[in-house]
Amino acid sequence: MATDTLLDRVMGSFCAEDVFIAWKHIQSALVATQKDDVDLFLDQAALWERNIKEQREEKLFNEISQRLSSSEES
C-alpha cells in the first residue's frame, strides 16, 4: 500500500512508500538503514522471524494445554 506521510507532504517529496501502523499494535521490529550491511540484515531478519514464530507457537501450545487441562478438571 503506497501512502504519503505528513513529512512527505511538508517536504513535498512523495518519494517513498510506507505503511502506517499505530505504535500500540507494534510488538517488535527489525529496522535497517541504507548504511547497514544487507546480508547481515537478511541473516538477522531470518533469525528474528524464526524467533517470533517460535514464540507464537509456544504461546499457542500453552493456551491449548491449559484449555485441555481445564476441560479435564471439569
Protein Blocks (a to p, Z undefined) as FASTA:
>chain_A
ZZddfklmmnonopaccddddfklpmbdcdddfkbcfklmmmmmmmmmmmmmmmmmmmmm
mmmmmmmmmmmmZZ
